[in-house]
Amino acid sequence: MAKTQLNVRVDEATARAAKERALARGVSVNRYIEELVRRDAGELGRTFVDAAADFMKRYESVFAEEFGADQEQGPGRPAAPR
């Protein structure tokens, strides 16, 4: 994978913390920052899924009322006979 260089400015305490944590993990500061960004990006997807699940839980009765609770049709399932 091609790499792109980013230049960022942080205060001394942040720079020191990044260096110390990278050293403690046995990785470069670059690798440490890259892992932080990847983890943060992954959390966004997880946050979306959690919010969607919460929405469905809260409004399950509304969907059941609107579309019928006895319909267990889903991907790969045939429609229930009427």
N, CA, C and O atoms as a MOPAC input file, in Angstrom:
PM7 MOZYME 1SCF
protein

 N      0.84800 1    -1.16800 1     0.00000 1
 C      0.00000 1     0.00000 1     0.00000 1
 C      0.89600 1     1.23400 1     0.00000 1
 O      1.87100 1     1.30500 1     0.74900 1
 N      0.56100 1     2.19300 1    -0.83700 1
 C      1.32600 1     3.43200 1    -0.91100 1
 C      1.14000 1     4.22200 1     0.38200 1
 O      0.08200 1     4.16400 1     1.00900 1
 N      2.15500 1     4.94200 1     0.76500 1
 C      2.10700 1     5.75000 1     1.98300 1
 C      2.05400 1     7.21800 1     1.61200 1
 O      2.65000 1     7.64000 1     0.62100 1
 N      1.34700 1     7.98500 1     2.40300 1
 C      1.26400 1     9.42500 1     2.24300 1
 C      1.81000 1    10.06200 1     3.50700 1
 O      1.52100 1     9.61500 1     4.61700 1
 N      2.58800 1    11.08900 1     3.33200 1
 C      3.17700 1    11.76900 1     4.48300 1
 C      2.25000 1    12.86300 1     4.97100 1
 O      1.74700 1    13.66100 1     4.18100 1
 N      2.02600 1    12.89800 1     6.27400 1
 C      1.25100 1    13.95300 1     6.91500 1
 C      2.15900 1    14.65900 1     7.91400 1
 O      2.96200 1    14.01800 1     8.59200 1
 N      2.03400 1    15.94000 1     8.00000 1
 C      2.77800 1    16.70500 1     9.00000 1
 C      1.76600 1    17.34400 1     9.93300 1
 O      0.86800 1    18.06100 1     9.49400 1
 N      1.91600 1    17.08300 1    11.20800 1
 C      0.99300 1    17.64800 1    12.18500 1
 C      1.77900 1    18.37400 1    13.27000 1
 O      2.93100 1    18.04400 1    13.55000 1
 N      1.15100 1    19.34600 1    13.86000 1
 C      1.76000 1    20.07800 1    14.97100 1
 C      0.94300 1    19.79200 1    16.22100 1
 O     -0.27800 1    19.94800 1    16.23800 1
 N      1.64000 1    19.37300 1    17.26000 1
 C      1.00300 1    19.11700 1    18.55000 1
 C      1.83700 1    19.77300 1    19.63600 1
 O      3.00300 1    20.10800 1    19.42500 1
 N      1.22500 1    19.95400 1    20.80000 1
 C      1.98600 1    20.54900 1    21.89300 1
 C      3.00200 1    19.53600 1    22.43000 1
 O      2.94100 1    18.34600 1    22.12100 1
 N      3.93500 1    20.03900 1    23.23800 1
 C      5.02400 1    19.19000 1    23.75800 1
 C      4.51100 1    17.98600 1    24.54000 1
 O      5.04400 1    16.88400 1    24.40600 1
 N      3.48800 1    18.19200 1    25.34900 1
 C      2.96900 1    17.08900 1    26.16500 1
 C      2.38300 1    15.98200 1    25.28600 1
 O      2.57200 1    14.79800 1    25.56500 1
 N      1.68700 1    16.36200 1    24.24900 1
 C      1.10200 1    15.37200 1    23.33300 1
 C      2.19200 1    14.62300 1    22.58900 1
 O      2.12000 1    13.40300 1    22.43500 1
 N      3.19800 1    15.34700 1    22.12800 1
 C      4.31900 1    14.70600 1    21.42100 1
 C      5.03800 1    13.73100 1    22.34500 1
 O      5.37900 1    12.61900 1    21.94200 1
 N      5.26500 1    14.15000 1    23.57800 1
 C      5.95600 1    13.28300 1    24.54800 1
 C      5.11500 1    12.03800 1    24.82200 1
 O      5.64500 1    10.92700 1    24.86300 1
 N      3.81200 1    12.21700 1    25.00800 1
 C      2.92700 1    11.07300 1    25.26800 1
 C      2.93200 1    10.10300 1    24.09200 1
 O      2.98700 1     8.88900 1    24.29000 1
 N      2.87500 1    10.62600 1    22.87300 1
 C      2.89200 1     9.76200 1    21.68700 1
 C      4.18400 1     8.96400 1    21.62200 1
 O      4.16000 1     7.76400 1    21.34800 1
 N      5.30600 1     9.61700 1    21.87000 1
 C      6.60100 1     8.92500 1    21.83400 1
 C      6.69400 1     7.86200 1    22.91900 1
 O      7.17800 1     6.75700 1    22.67400 1
 N      6.23000 1     8.19600 1    24.11900 1
 C      6.29300 1     7.24400 1    25.23300 1
 C      5.39600 1     6.03200 1    24.98200 1
 O      5.79500 1     4.89500 1    25.23300 1
 N      4.20500 1     6.27500 1    24.49400 1
 C      3.28000 1     5.15900 1    24.24700 1
 C      3.74600 1     4.28300 1    23.09300 1
 O      3.61100 1     3.06100 1    23.14200 1
 N      4.29000 1     4.90400 1    22.06100 1
 C      4.82800 1     4.12600 1    20.93700 1
 C      5.97900 1     3.25900 1    21.41900 1
 O      6.06600 1     2.08000 1    21.07400 1
 N      6.85700 1     3.84400 1    22.21200 1
 C      8.00600 1     3.10100 1    22.75500 1
 C      7.52600 1     1.93700 1    23.62200 1
 O      8.04800 1     0.82700 1    23.51900 1
 N      6.53600 1     2.19200 1    24.47100 1
 C      6.00000 1     1.14700 1    25.35100 1
 C      5.39100 1    -0.00100 1    24.54900 1
 O      5.42600 1    -1.15100 1    24.98700 1
 N      4.83700 1     0.30400 1    23.38800 1
 C      4.24000 1    -0.72800 1    22.53200 1
 C      5.25700 1    -1.36600 1    21.59000 1
 O      4.97600 1    -2.37100 1    20.93700 1
 N      6.42500 1    -0.77000 1    21.53600 1
 C      7.46200 1    -1.30900 1    20.66500 1
 C      7.24300 1    -0.99800 1    19.19400 1
 O      7.65200 1    -1.76500 1    18.32300 1
 N      6.59300 1     0.13300 1    18.91900 1
 C      6.35000 1     0.53900 1    17.53900 1
 C      6.84000 1     1.97300 1    17.35000 1
 O      7.11700 1     2.68400 1    18.31600 1
 N      6.93900 1     2.37700 1    16.09100 1
 C      7.31600 1     3.75500 1    15.79100 1
 C      6.14900 1     4.68800 1    16.10400 1
 O      5.00500 1     4.24800 1    16.21900 1
 N      6.44500 1     5.95900 1    16.23800 1
 C      5.39000 1     6.94400 1    16.43900 1
 C      4.44800 1     6.93100 1    15.23900 1
 O      3.23200 1     7.03400 1    15.39900 1
 N      5.00100 1     6.80500 1    14.05700 1
 C      4.15600 1     6.72600 1    12.85900 1
 C      3.16500 1     5.57400 1    12.96400 1
 O      1.97000 1     5.75000 1    12.72200 1
 N      3.65500 1     4.41700 1    13.31800 1
 C      2.79800 1     3.22900 1    13.42800 1
 C      1.75800 1     3.42000 1    14.52800 1
 O      0.60100 1     3.03400 1    14.36200 1
 N      2.16000 1     4.00500 1    15.63200 1
 C      1.25400 1     4.24600 1    16.75100 1
 C      0.09700 1     5.15100 1    16.31500 1
 O     -1.06500 1     4.85100 1    16.58900 1
 N      0.41500 1     6.24900 1    15.64000 1
 C     -0.61100 1     7.18100 1    15.16400 1
 C     -1.51100 1     6.49700 1    14.13100 1
 O     -2.72800 1     6.67600 1    14.14700 1
 N     -0.91000 1     5.72200 1    13.24300 1
 C     -1.68500 1     5.00300 1    12.23200 1
 C     -2.69100 1     4.05800 1    12.89000 1
 O     -3.83800 1     3.97000 1    12.45200 1
 N     -2.26600 1     3.35400 1    13.93700 1
 C     -3.15200 1     2.43700 1    14.65100 1
 C     -4.28000 1     3.19500 1    15.34400 1
 O     -5.41900 1     2.72700 1    15.36500 1
 N     -3.97200 1     4.35700 1    15.90900 1
 C     -5.00300 1     5.16000 1    16.55800 1
 C     -6.07900 1     5.59400 1    15.56300 1
 O     -7.27200 1     5.53600 1    15.86100 1
 N     -5.64600 1     6.02700 1    14.38500 1
 C     -6.59300 1     6.48600 1    13.37400 1
 C     -7.44200 1     5.31500 1    12.88300 1
 O     -8.65500 1     5.45500 1    12.72700 1
 N     -6.82600 1     4.18200 1    12.64300 1
 C     -7.58600 1     3.00300 1    12.19000 1
 C     -8.59800 1     2.57300 1    13.23800 1
 O     -9.73500 1     2.23800 1    12.90600 1
 N     -8.19400 1     2.57900 1    14.49400 1
 C     -9.09800 1     2.19400 1    15.57600 1
 C    -10.27000 1     3.17600 1    15.64400 1
 O    -11.42100 1     2.76600 1    15.78900 1
 N     -9.97100 1     4.46900 1    15.53900 1
 C    -11.01700 1     5.48100 1    15.58300 1
 C    -11.97700 1     5.32300 1    14.40700 1
 O    -13.19000 1     5.43500 1    14.58600 1
 N    -11.46300 1     5.06900 1    13.22900 1
 C    -12.30900 1     4.87700 1    12.04700 1
 C    -13.18900 1     3.65200 1    12.22200 1
 O    -14.35100 1     3.66900 1    11.81400 1
 N    -12.67200 1     2.60500 1    12.81000 1
 C    -13.45200 1     1.39400 1    13.06600 1
 C    -14.55000 1     1.63300 1    14.07600 1
 O    -15.61300 1     1.01900 1    13.98000 1
 N    -14.32800 1     2.50300 1    15.03800 1
 C    -15.33300 1     2.80000 1    16.04500 1
 C    -16.52700 1     3.49300 1    15.43400 1
 O    -17.64900 1     3.31800 1    15.91000 1
 N    -16.31500 1     4.27800 1    14.38800 1
 C    -17.43700 1     4.94800 1    13.73200 1
 C    -18.40100 1     3.92400 1    13.16800 1
 O    -19.61500 1     4.06100 1    13.31600 1
 N    -17.86800 1     2.89900 1    12.52300 1
 C    -18.72900 1     1.84200 1    11.98600 1
 C    -19.46100 1     1.10800 1    13.09000 1
 O    -20.64600 1     0.80000 1    12.96100 1
 N    -18.76300 1     0.83000 1    14.16300 1
 C    -19.36400 1     0.13000 1    15.29000 1
 C    -20.44200 1     1.00600 1    15.94000 1
 O    -21.49400 1     0.50500 1    16.33700 1
 N    -20.17900 1     2.30100 1    16.04500 1
 C    -21.14700 1     3.23100 1    16.61400 1
 C    -22.42600 1     3.24600 1    15.78300 1
 O    -23.53000 1     3.25600 1    16.32800 1
 N    -22.26900 1     3.24800 1    14.45100 1
 C    -23.43600 1     3.22900 1    13.56900 1
 C    -24.25800 1     1.96200 1    13.78700 1
 O    -25.48200 1     2.03000 1    13.90300 1
 N    -23.60100 1     0.81800 1    13.84300 1
 C    -24.31700 1    -0.45300 1    14.02100 1
 C    -25.03000 1    -0.47000 1    15.36700 1
 O    -26.16900 1    -0.92900 1    15.45400 1
 N    -24.37800 1     0.02000 1    16.41500 1
 C    -24.99800 1     0.07400 1    17.73600 1
 C    -26.22200 1     0.98700 1    17.73200 1
 O    -27.25300 1     0.65600 1    18.31700 1
 N    -26.10100 1     2.13800 1    17.06800 1
 C    -27.23200 1     3.07000 1    16.99400 1
 C    -28.38500 1     2.46400 1    16.20600 1
 O    -29.54400 1     2.62900 1    16.58700 1
 N    -28.08800 1     1.77000 1    15.12100 1
 C    -29.13100 1     1.12900 1    14.32400 1
 C    -29.83700 1     0.04000 1    15.14300 1
 O    -31.06100 1    -0.08400 1    15.08600 1
 N    -29.07600 1    -0.73400 1    15.89100 1
 C    -29.66700 1    -1.78800 1    16.72300 1
 C    -30.55700 1    -1.17800 1    17.80300 1
 O    -31.63800 1    -1.69500 1    18.08600 1
 N    -30.10300 1    -0.08500 1    18.40300 1
 C    -30.89700 1     0.59700 1    19.41300 1
 C    -32.19600 1     1.13500 1    18.80500 1
 O    -33.26300 1     1.02300 1    19.40900 1
 N    -32.09900 1     1.71300 1    17.62100 1
 C    -33.28100 1     2.22600 1    16.91800 1
 C    -34.28700 1     1.09900 1    16.68500 1
 O    -35.47600 1     1.26000 1    16.96400 1
 N    -33.82400 1    -0.01900 1    16.18500 1
 C    -34.71800 1    -1.13900 1    15.89300 1
 C    -35.35200 1    -1.66800 1    17.18200 1
 O    -36.53000 1    -2.02300 1    17.19000 1
 N    -34.58800 1    -1.72200 1    18.25400 1
 C    -35.12800 1    -2.19400 1    19.52200 1
 C    -36.22800 1    -1.25100 1    20.01300 1
 O    -37.27900 1    -1.69900 1    20.47100 1
 N    -35.97900 1     0.05600 1    19.91400 1
 C    -36.94500 1     1.04500 1    20.39600 1
 C    -38.23000 1     1.05100 1    19.56100 1
 O    -39.32100 1     1.24100 1    20.09800 1
 N    -38.09700 1     0.84600 1    18.25900 1
 C    -39.24400 1     0.96900 1    17.36900 1
 C    -39.72100 1    -0.36100 1    16.80700 1
 O    -40.44900 1    -0.39000 1    15.81500 1
 N    -39.31900 1    -1.45900 1    17.43000 1
 C    -39.72100 1    -2.79000 1    16.96700 1
 C    -41.23500 1    -2.93200 1    16.92800 1
 O    -41.78500 1    -3.49100 1    15.97900 1
 N    -41.90000 1    -2.43500 1    17.94100 1
 C    -43.36000 1    -2.56900 1    17.99100 1
 C    -44.03200 1    -1.76300 1    16.87600 1
 O    -45.05100 1    -2.18800 1    16.33300 1
 N    -43.47500 1    -0.62200 1    16.53900 1
 C    -44.02600 1     0.19600 1    15.46500 1
 C    -43.89900 1    -0.54300 1    14.13100 1
 O    -44.83700 1    -0.56000 1    13.33500 1
 N    -42.73200 1    -1.15200 1    13.89200 1
 C    -42.53100 1    -1.91200 1    12.66000 1
 C    -43.44600 1    -3.13700 1    12.63000 1
 O    -44.02000 1    -3.46100 1    11.59000 1
 N    -43.58100 1    -3.80900 1    13.76000 1
 C    -44.43800 1    -4.99100 1    13.82900 1
 C    -45.88500 1    -4.60300 1    13.54400 1
 O    -46.59500 1    -5.31300 1    12.83100 1
 N    -46.31900 1    -3.48100 1    14.09800 1
 C    -47.68600 1    -3.01500 1    13.85900 1
 C    -47.89900 1    -2.64900 1    12.39200 1
 O    -48.93400 1    -2.96900 1    11.80900 1
 N    -46.92900 1    -1.98700 1    11.81300 1
 C    -47.04200 1    -1.52000 1    10.42300 1
 C    -46.94600 1    -2.66600 1     9.42000 1
 O    -47.71200 1    -2.72700 1     8.45800 1
 N    -46.00100 1    -3.57000 1     9.65200 1
 C    -45.71400 1    -4.60900 1     8.65900 1
 C    -46.18300 1    -5.99700 1     9.07700 1
 O    -46.07500 1    -6.93900 1     8.29200 1
 N    -46.69200 1    -6.14100 1    10.27100 1
 C    -47.19700 1    -7.42400 1    10.73400 1
 C    -46.14300 1    -8.21600 1    11.47400 1
 O    -45.08600 1    -8.51700 1    10.92100 1
 N    -46.41900 1    -8.55000 1    12.70200 1
 C    -45.46300 1    -9.28500 1    13.54000 1
 C    -45.27800 1   -10.71500 1    13.08000 1
 O    -44.23800 1   -11.32000 1    13.33800 1
 N    -46.30000 1   -11.27800 1    12.38400 1
 C    -46.21800 1   -12.67500 1    11.96700 1
 C    -45.40300 1   -12.88100 1    10.70400 1
 O    -45.15400 1   -14.02000 1    10.30900 1
 N    -44.98400 1   -11.79500 1    10.06300 1
 C    -44.18300 1   -11.91700 1     8.84400 1
 C    -42.72700 1   -12.08400 1     9.21000 1
 O    -42.09200 1   -11.14700 1     9.69400 1
 N    -42.20600 1   -13.24300 1     8.98900 1
 C    -40.80600 1   -13.51100 1     9.28200 1
 C    -40.01600 1   -13.58700 1     7.99900 1
 O    -39.05000 1   -14.34200 1     7.88600 1
 N    -40.43800 1   -12.80100 1     7.04000 1
 C    -39.75700 1   -12.79000 1     5.74900 1
 C    -38.45700 1   -12.02200 1     5.88400 1
 O    -38.41900 1   -10.94800 1     6.48300 1
 N    -37.43400 1   -12.55500 1     5.34500 1
 C    -36.14200 1   -11.89900 1     5.35200 1
 C    -35.36100 1   -12.38100 1     4.16300 1
 O    -35.87400 1   -13.15300 1     3.35400 1
 N    -34.12200 1   -11.93900 1     4.04100 1
 C    -33.31100 1   -12.38900 1     2.91100 1
 C    -33.22200 1   -13.92000 1     2.89500 1
 O    -32.85300 1   -14.54200 1     3.89100 1
 N    -33.56100 1   -14.50600 1     1.76000 1
 C    -33.45500 1   -15.95000 1     1.62100 1
 C    -34.65100 1   -16.71900 1     2.13800 1
 O    -34.68500 1   -17.94600 1     2.05000 1
 N    -35.64500 1   -16.00700 1     2.68200 1
 C    -36.83600 1   -16.67300 1     3.19800 1
 C    -37.99900 1   -16.42000 1     2.26800 1
 O    -38.17700 1   -15.29200 1     1.80700 1
 N    -38.78700 1   -17.41700 1     1.98200 1
 C    -39.96000 1   -17.20700 1     1.13000 1
 C    -41.02100 1   -16.41400 1     1.88100 1
 O    -41.08000 1   -16.44400 1     3.11100 1
 N    -41.85400 1   -15.71000 1     1.13400 1
 C    -42.94500 1   -14.95500 1     1.74500 1
 C    -43.94700 1   -15.91300 1     2.38900 1
 O    -44.23100 1   -16.98400 1     1.85200 1
 N    -44.47000 1   -15.51700 1     3.52900 1
 C    -45.45100 1   -16.33700 1     4.20600 1
 C    -46.73900 1   -16.34100 1     3.41500 1
 O    -47.13700 1   -15.29800 1     2.89700 1
 N    -47.41500 1   -17.49800 1     3.30100 1
 C    -48.68100 1   -17.54600 1     2.56400 1
 C    -49.74000 1   -16.73700 1     3.29000 1
 O    -49.74900 1   -16.66300 1     4.51900 1
 N    -50.63300 1   -16.13000 1     2.51600 1
 C    -51.70100 1   -15.31600 1     3.12100 1
 C    -53.02700 1   -15.97000 1     2.93600 1
 O    -54.04600 1   -15.43600 1     3.37600 1

